[in-house]
Amino acid sequence: MIDKSMFASDNYSGVCPSAWRALEEANQGFGRAYGDDEWTRRACDALRDFFEIDCQVFFVFNGTAGNSLALASLCRSYHSIICHELAHVETDECGASEFFSNGTKVLLVPGAEGKVDLEAVRHTVERRTDIHYPKPKALSLTQSTEVGTVYSPAEMAVVGELAQELELKLHVDGARFANALASLKVAPADITWRVGVDVLTFGGTKNGMPVGEAVVFFDQELAQEFDFRCKQAGQLASKMRFLSAPWAGMLETGVLLDNATHANGMARLLAQLLIRIDGISLVHPVEGNAVFVQLPEALIDALHAAGWHFYTFIGSGHARFMCSWQTDEQDVRTFVTEVDKISRLKKI
């Protein structure tokens, strides 16, 4: 029987077998605490190989901690962070960036398809330079974006050039970074440090891990004393190997990108089938594992009444359906069949 909440979020999926096996292997015997263990070393080395650079890597429990602590490392309290008006940093992290940076202000810019408008970024930086204005210090992007679109390497290069020109540090919220990579089919370096990204919050939870994100500093100077930030924020895991082992297991086997590729493929299939139903239209391009569609209000109500769980307040405010490593083709077809059936029954 299909779980009627499975398309609500990729967070609803379970732990993928590769991550589970790594945890089981890490659970054999004893291991050093606080990251001084073999699994954490392997995971850090695997990420360095993945990005083709000697980067500094830290593991935290969740994306909010990763984003807010990373941004706090880029800014002082009188600085400001520029991000898209739909960014998770602004809409879904309960002011964590401001809290952990001791008051750094978040400044919002618009932009089509979830991507920051670069002229708006420039205007936000240059409109005032006096001492009364919170000095812009960091630009935070989301990759893939809150509406499921993806910044191409060319787009990232332009962003990186602008950030350098405006003397902004560049942070990427990569909760679904693996999905962006799978979509673009490029080297991870091509959309990170090679185009000017200073720090990436790399999401693992949404891609098959039980818990844990990696904060990857490509500019190692910015990572100075970041371990102290993690400790103070309650993000230094004593049994760190259980945060890091899934990263080692999934990177060393290639499963991390395989999972993202599968999730993206299921999202494309879901979109293709949904828009064949009268009254349903696609709102944003499907480039990652998210599908945003315009549904008649009566259909939304009928689907909720039938037990289907999905969100209509995230991103652009339309119905959002997410696919994950665990979504299979039959799940997609079963759901679409019921959507079509309810639509016809209710004569929507």
C-alpha positions in Angstrom: 0.0 0.0 0.0 1.4 3.4 -1.0 2.2 5.9 1.8 0.2 9.0 1.0 2.7 11.3 2.5 5.6 10.1 0.4 5.5 13.1 -2.1 5.4 15.7 0.7 9.1 15.8 1.2 12.3 14.0 0.5 12.9 14.2 4.2 10.1 11.6 4.6 12.2 8.9 2.9 14.2 6.3 4.9 17.9 5.6 5.1 19.3 4.1 1.9 21.0 0.7 2.1 24.5 2.1 1.5 24.3 4.5 4.4 22.8 1.8 6.6 25.6 -0.6 5.8 28.2 2.1 6.6 26.5 2.7 10.0 26.6 -1.0 10.7 30.2 -1.2 9.9 31.0 1.9 12.0 29.1 0.2 14.9 31.7 -2.6 15.2 33.7 -2.2 18.4 35.0 1.1 19.7 35.8 4.3 17.9 37.5 7.6 19.0 35.2 10.4 20.0 34.5 13.9 18.6 35.7 13.2 15.1 39.1 11.7 15.9 38.0 8.4 14.2 38.7 6.5 11.0 35.3 7.0 9.6 35.4 10.8 9.9 38.8 10.8 8.3 37.6 8.7 5.4 34.5 10.9 4.9 36.6 14.1 4.9 39.1 12.5 2.4 36.2 11.3 0.2 34.8 14.9 0.1 38.2 16.3 -0.8 38.5 13.8 -3.6 34.9 14.6 -4.7 35.6 18.3 -4.9 39.2 17.9 -6.2 40.6 20.3 -3.6 42.0 20.3 -0.1 39.0 21.7 1.7 38.1 21.9 5.4 35.1 19.7 6.3 32.8 19.7 9.4 29.8 17.5 10.1 26.7 18.9 11.8 23.3 17.5 12.6 21.1 19.5 10.3 21.0 22.1 7.5 19.9 25.0 9.8 23.0 24.5 11.9 25.2 24.2 8.8 23.9 27.3 7.1 23.7 29.5 10.1 27.1 28.6 11.5 28.8 28.9 8.1 27.3 32.3 7.5 28.3 33.4 11.0 31.8 32.5 10.1 31.7 34.9 7.2 30.2 37.9 9.0 30.4 40.1 12.1 27.3 41.4 13.9 27.3 44.7 11.9 27.4 42.9 8.5 24.5 41.7 6.4 23.8 38.6 4.3 22.1 38.9 0.9 19.8 36.0 -0.2 16.8 35.3 -2.3 13.4 36.2 -0.8 12.4 32.5 -0.9 15.7 31.2 0.6 15.4 28.7 3.4 17.9 30.9 5.3 15.1 33.6 5.4 11.9 31.6 5.5 12.5 28.4 7.4 15.4 28.7 9.9 13.8 30.7 12.7 16.3 33.5 12.5 19.2 31.1 13.2 21.6 33.1 10.9 21.0 36.2 12.9 21.2 34.4 16.2 24.5 32.6 15.6 26.1 35.7 14.1 25.0 37.9 17.0 22.7 40.0 14.9 23.9 40.0 11.3 21.0 41.2 9.2 19.5 39.3 6.3 18.7 41.4 3.3 16.3 39.9 0.7 16.4 40.2 -3.1 13.9 39.0 -5.7 14.7 36.8 -8.7 12.9 34.6 -11.3 12.8 30.9 -10.8 14.2 31.1 -7.3 17.5 32.6 -8.4 18.9 35.9 -7.1 18.5 38.9 -9.5 22.1 40.1 -9.8 21.2 43.7 -10.5 19.2 43.6 -7.2 22.2 42.2 -5.4 24.4 45.0 -6.8 21.8 47.6 -5.8 21.5 46.2 -2.3 25.3 46.5 -1.9 25.8 49.9 -3.6 22.6 51.8 -2.6 24.3 52.8 0.7 27.8 52.8 2.0 27.4 54.9 5.1 28.0 53.7 8.7 24.3 53.5 9.4 23.7 50.6 6.9 24.5 47.0 7.8 27.4 46.4 5.5 26.8 43.5 3.0 29.4 40.9 3.6 28.0 37.6 2.2 25.8 36.4 -0.6 23.9 33.1 0.0 22.5 31.0 -2.9 20.4 27.9 -2.8 21.5 25.0 -5.1 19.1 23.6 -6.2 16.8 26.5 -5.5 13.6 26.5 -3.3 11.5 26.0 -6.5 13.6 23.2 -7.8 15.6 25.0 -10.4 19.4 24.8 -10.8 22.2 27.3 -11.3 24.3 26.3 -14.3 28.1 26.5 -14.2 27.9 29.6 -16.4 25.4 31.2 -14.0 27.5 30.3 -11.0 30.5 31.8 -12.7 28.7 35.1 -13.2 27.6 35.1 -9.6 31.1 34.4 -8.4 32.5 37.3 -10.5 29.9 39.7 -9.1 30.6 38.5 -5.5 34.3 39.1 -6.0 33.7 42.5 -7.5 31.4 43.5 -4.6 33.7 41.9 -2.0 31.1 39.5 -0.9 31.8 36.0 0.5 29.8 33.4 -1.4 27.9 30.7 0.5 25.8 28.0 -1.0 22.9 26.3 0.8 23.2 22.9 -0.8 20.5 20.9 1.0 19.8 19.4 -2.4 23.2 20.0 -3.9 23.5 16.4 -5.0 20.3 16.8 -7.1 21.8 19.9 -8.8 24.9 17.9 -9.6 23.0 15.0 -11.0 20.9 17.4 -13.1 23.9 19.3 -14.5 26.2 16.3 -14.9 29.3 18.4 -14.2 32.2 18.0 -11.8 31.4 19.3 -8.3 34.3 21.7 -8.5 32.7 23.4 -11.6 29.8 24.8 -9.5 31.7 25.5 -6.3 35.3 26.6 -5.7 36.2 27.0 -9.4 33.5 29.7 -9.7 34.2 31.4 -6.4 32.1 29.6 -3.8 33.8 30.0 -0.4 31.7 27.6 1.7 29.0 25.0 0.9 26.5 23.4 3.2 26.2 20.0 1.6 23.0 18.1 2.4 23.0 14.4 3.1 19.7 13.9 4.9 17.4 14.5 1.9 19.5 12.1 -0.2 19.4 8.9 1.9 21.3 9.6 5.1 19.7 9.3 8.5 21.0 12.6 9.7 23.8 15.0 9.1 25.1 17.7 6.7 28.7 18.5 5.7 30.0 22.1 5.9 32.7 22.4 3.3 35.1 25.3 3.4 36.9 25.8 0.1 38.6 28.9 1.6 40.3 27.3 4.5 41.0 30.6 6.2 37.3 31.1 6.8 37.2 27.9 8.7 39.4 29.2 11.5 37.9 28.2 14.8 34.8 26.8 13.2 35.1 23.7 15.4 34.6 26.1 18.4 31.4 27.4 16.7 30.1 23.9 16.3 30.9 23.0 19.9 29.2 26.1 21.3 26.1 25.5 19.1 25.7 21.9 20.3 26.8 20.5 16.9 29.9 18.6 17.9 28.8 15.0 18.0 30.6 12.9 20.6 30.1 9.8 18.4 30.9 11.7 15.2 31.5 8.5 13.3 27.8 7.9 13.1 27.4 11.3 11.3 30.3 10.8 9.0 30.1 7.1 8.2 27.2 7.4 5.7 29.2 10.1 3.8 32.1 7.7 3.4 29.9 4.8 2.4 27.9 6.8 -0.1 30.7 8.7 -1.7 33.1 5.8 -2.0 30.5 3.7 -3.7 29.0 6.5 -5.9 25.6 6.0 -4.4 25.3 9.6 -3.4 24.9 10.8 -7.0 23.0 7.6 -8.0 20.4 8.5 -5.4 20.0 12.0 -6.7 19.9 10.9 -10.3 17.1 8.5 -9.5 15.1 11.1 -7.5 15.4 13.6 -10.4 14.2 11.0 -12.9 11.1 10.2 -10.8 10.4 14.0 -10.6 10.5 14.3 -14.3 8.2 11.4 -14.8 5.8 12.7 -12.2 5.7 16.1 -13.9 5.2 14.6 -17.4 2.2 12.5 -16.1 0.6 15.2 -14.0 0.4 17.8 -16.7 -1.6 15.4 -18.9 -4.5 15.8 -16.5 -6.9 18.7 -17.4 -6.5 21.7 -15.1 -3.0 20.9 -14.0 0.0 23.0 -15.3 3.7 23.1 -14.5 4.8 26.2 -12.6 8.6 25.8 -12.7 11.0 23.8 -14.8 11.7 20.4 -13.2 15.5 20.4 -13.0 16.0 18.7 -9.6 13.7 16.4 -7.6 10.9 18.9 -7.0 7.7 19.3 -9.0 5.7 22.5 -8.6 2.2 22.5 -10.2 -0.8 24.7 -10.3 -3.8 22.7 -9.1 -7.4 23.8 -8.9 -8.3 24.6 -5.2 -11.1 22.0 -5.3 -8.6 19.3 -6.4 -6.2 20.3 -3.6 -9.0 20.0 -1.1 -10.1 16.7 -2.5 -6.6 15.2 -2.5 -6.1 16.3 1.1 -9.5 14.8 2.1 -8.4 11.5 0.4 -5.3 11.5 2.7 -2.6 12.8 0.4 -0.1 15.0 2.2 1.7 17.7 0.3 2.6 21.4 0.8 1.2 24.5 -0.9 3.0 27.2 1.0 6.6 26.4 0.1 8.5 28.3 -2.6 6.1 30.0 -4.9 3.0 29.0 -3.1 1.8 26.3 -5.5 1.5 22.6 -4.9 4.9 21.0 -4.4 5.6 17.3 -4.8 9.0 15.9 -3.9 10.7 12.7 -5.1 13.5 10.9 -3.3 15.9 8.0 -3.6 13.1 5.7 -2.4 10.4 6.8 -4.9 9.7 4.2 -7.5 7.9 4.4 -10.8 4.9 2.5 -9.6 4.5 5.0 -6.7 4.4 7.8 -9.2 1.9 6.1 -11.5 -0.3 5.1 -8.6 -0.4 8.7 -7.4 -1.1 10.2 -10.8 -3.9 7.6 -11.4 -5.6 8.7 -8.2 -5.2 12.4 -9.0 -6.8 11.8 -12.4 -9.6 9.7 -10.8 -10.4 12.3 -8.2 -10.3 15.1 -10.8 -12.8 13.2 -13.0 -15.0 12.2 -10.1 -15.3 15.7 -8.8 -15.6 17.1 -12.3 -12.8 19.5 -11.6 
